[in-house]
Amino acid sequence: MKNFKEDLKNIYQSERSILVFMAINVILSFALMLFGMINLNPGSSVIKIGYGDIGGYRDGVWTELFAFVLLGLIFGVFHNLIAFKVFHKRGAGMTKFFLVITMVLTFGSFVVLGRLLGEG
């Protein structure tokens, strides 16, 4: 992370699509974090927190949904910092792949959270 400014300048000059992917990643992650915070529902004593193939939906307390808020923070901030390191060590192709996988994980988190809220 010593060469953060140089890496950012290099990405801007050579691979602007990576910056677009990073911006989309931040927006999706912020939306996941905000959606998770809005739907914490601290007034409920029991909510659906997970799904298992054998046992069906599992009940829990509302504080366990903080995992989705933390996922939004991790995907938005830390994965973009990791993307800089990946760009520095592996190049543009691997960085794009990493960011696309992060966006898929964020979208998957949206789907899981939406299904849990729909059942609760």
Sine and cosine of phi, psi and omega as CSV:
sin_phi,cos_phi,sin_psi,cos_psi,sin_omega,cos_omega
0.00,0.00,0.07,1.00,0.02,-1.00
-0.92,0.40,-0.58,0.82,-0.06,-1.00
-0.98,-0.19,0.63,0.77,-0.08,-1.00
-0.87,0.49,-0.74,0.67,-0.02,-1.00
-0.91,0.41,-0.64,0.77,0.01,-1.00
-0.92,0.40,-0.66,0.75,0.04,-1.00
-0.90,0.44,-0.67,0.74,0.02,-1.00
-0.89,0.46,-0.68,0.73,0.03,-1.00
-0.91,0.42,-0.66,0.75,0.02,-1.00
-0.91,0.42,-0.67,0.74,0.04,-1.00
-0.90,0.44,-0.67,0.74,-0.01,-1.00
-0.90,0.44,-0.64,0.77,-0.06,-1.00
-0.97,0.23,-0.62,0.78,-0.12,-0.99
-0.98,-0.20,-0.64,0.77,-0.11,-0.99
-0.74,-0.67,0.99,0.14,0.00,-1.00
-0.94,0.33,-0.37,0.93,0.01,-1.00
-0.91,0.42,-0.49,0.87,0.06,-1.00
-0.91,0.41,-0.65,0.76,0.05,-1.00
-0.90,0.43,-0.58,0.82,0.06,-1.00
-0.91,0.41,-0.70,0.72,0.05,-1.00
-0.88,0.48,-0.64,0.77,0.02,-1.00
-0.91,0.42,-0.65,0.76,0.02,-1.00
-0.91,0.41,-0.68,0.73,0.04,-1.00
-0.89,0.46,-0.64,0.77,0.03,-1.00
-0.88,0.47,-0.69,0.72,0.01,-1.00
-0.91,0.42,-0.67,0.74,-0.02,-1.00
-0.91,0.42,-0.72,0.69,0.03,-1.00
-0.89,0.46,-0.67,0.74,-0.02,-1.00
-0.92,0.38,-0.64,0.77,0.06,-1.00
-0.90,0.43,-0.63,0.78,0.04,-1.00
-0.91,0.42,-0.65,0.76,0.05,-1.00
-0.89,0.45,-0.68,0.73,0.01,-1.00
-0.90,0.44,-0.68,0.73,0.01,-1.00
-0.92,0.38,-0.69,0.72,0.02,-1.00
-0.89,0.46,-0.64,0.77,0.05,-1.00
-0.91,0.41,-0.64,0.77,0.00,-1.00
-0.94,0.34,-0.61,0.79,0.00,-1.00
-0.91,0.42,-0.58,0.82,-0.10,-0.99
-0.99,-0.17,0.37,0.93,0.04,-1.00
-0.91,0.41,-0.63,0.78,0.08,-1.00
0.81,0.59,0.93,0.37,-0.05,-1.00
-0.93,0.37,-0.23,0.97,0.01,-1.00
-0.97,0.24,-0.32,0.95,-0.03,-1.00
-0.99,0.15,0.65,-0.76,0.04,-1.00
-1.00,0.08,-0.53,0.85,-0.02,-1.00
-0.70,-0.71,0.76,-0.65,0.06,-1.00
-0.70,-0.71,0.19,-0.98,0.06,-1.00
-0.99,0.10,0.81,-0.58,-0.05,-1.00
-0.89,-0.46,-0.20,0.98,-0.03,-1.00
-0.21,-0.98,0.17,-0.98,0.00,-1.00
-0.70,-0.71,0.73,-0.68,0.09,-1.00
-0.82,-0.57,0.54,-0.84,-0.03,-1.00
-0.90,0.44,-0.57,0.82,-0.06,-1.00
-1.00,0.07,-0.74,0.67,-0.12,-0.99
-1.00,-0.07,-0.10,1.00,-0.06,-1.00
0.98,0.20,-0.49,-0.87,-0.03,-1.00
-0.97,0.24,0.64,-0.77,0.03,-1.00
-0.98,-0.22,0.63,-0.78,0.05,-1.00
-1.00,-0.03,0.43,-0.91,0.04,-1.00
-0.26,-0.96,-0.21,-0.98,0.01,-1.00
-0.98,-0.18,0.31,-0.95,-0.13,-0.99
-0.91,0.40,-0.40,0.92,-0.03,-1.00
-0.93,0.37,-0.32,0.95,0.00,-1.00
-0.96,0.27,-0.23,0.97,0.06,-1.00
-0.99,0.16,-0.03,1.00,0.10,-0.99
-0.89,0.45,-0.30,0.95,0.02,-1.00
-0.86,0.51,-0.59,0.81,0.00,-1.00
-0.95,0.32,-0.56,0.83,0.07,-1.00
-0.92,0.40,-0.68,0.73,0.03,-1.00
-0.92,0.40,-0.60,0.80,0.07,-1.00
-0.88,0.48,-0.65,0.76,0.05,-1.00
-0.87,0.49,-0.67,0.74,0.02,-1.00
-0.92,0.39,-0.70,0.71,-0.02,-1.00
-0.91,0.42,-0.73,0.69,-0.02,-1.00
-0.92,0.40,-0.57,0.82,-0.07,-1.00
-0.98,0.20,-0.70,0.72,-0.11,-0.99
-0.99,-0.10,-0.86,0.52,-0.14,-0.99
-0.94,0.35,-0.58,0.82,0.01,-1.00
-0.94,0.34,-0.50,0.87,0.09,-1.00
-0.94,0.33,-0.59,0.81,0.08,-1.00
-0.92,0.39,-0.62,0.79,0.06,-1.00
-0.91,0.41,-0.57,0.82,0.01,-1.00
-0.88,0.47,-0.59,0.81,0.07,-1.00
-0.89,0.46,-0.68,0.74,0.00,-1.00
-0.92,0.40,-0.66,0.76,0.03,-1.00
-0.89,0.46,-0.67,0.74,0.02,-1.00
-0.88,0.48,-0.67,0.75,-0.02,-1.00
-0.92,0.40,-0.62,0.79,-0.09,-1.00
-1.00,-0.08,-0.60,0.80,-0.15,-0.99
-0.92,-0.40,-0.31,0.95,0.04,-1.00
0.97,-0.25,-0.04,-1.00,-0.13,-0.99
-0.95,0.31,-0.63,0.78,-0.05,-1.00
-0.89,0.46,-0.73,0.69,0.00,-1.00
-0.93,0.37,-0.55,0.83,0.04,-1.00
-0.91,0.41,-0.69,0.72,0.05,-1.00
-0.88,0.48,-0.68,0.73,0.02,-1.00
-0.88,0.48,-0.71,0.70,0.01,-1.00
-0.87,0.49,-0.69,0.72,-0.02,-1.00
-0.94,0.35,-0.59,0.81,0.05,-1.00
-0.92,0.40,-0.67,0.75,0.05,-1.00
-0.89,0.46,-0.64,0.77,0.04,-1.00
-0.90,0.44,-0.64,0.77,0.03,-1.00
-0.92,0.40,-0.61,0.80,0.05,-1.00
-0.91,0.42,-0.67,0.74,0.05,-1.00
-0.89,0.46,-0.64,0.77,0.03,-1.00
-0.91,0.42,-0.70,0.71,0.03,-1.00
-0.90,0.45,-0.64,0.77,0.06,-1.00
-0.88,0.47,-0.59,0.80,0.06,-1.00
-0.91,0.42,-0.62,0.79,0.09,-1.00
-0.86,0.51,-0.71,0.71,-0.03,-1.00
-0.89,0.46,-0.72,0.69,-0.01,-1.00
-0.89,0.45,-0.72,0.70,0.01,-1.00
-0.89,0.46,-0.66,0.75,0.03,-1.00
-0.89,0.45,-0.65,0.76,0.03,-1.00
-0.93,0.37,-0.62,0.78,0.03,-1.00
-0.91,0.41,-0.64,0.77,0.02,-1.00
-0.95,0.32,-0.52,0.86,0.03,-1.00
-0.93,0.36,-0.50,0.86,-0.01,-1.00
-1.00,0.06,-0.33,0.94,-0.08,-1.00
-1.00,0.07,0.00,0.00,0.00,0.00
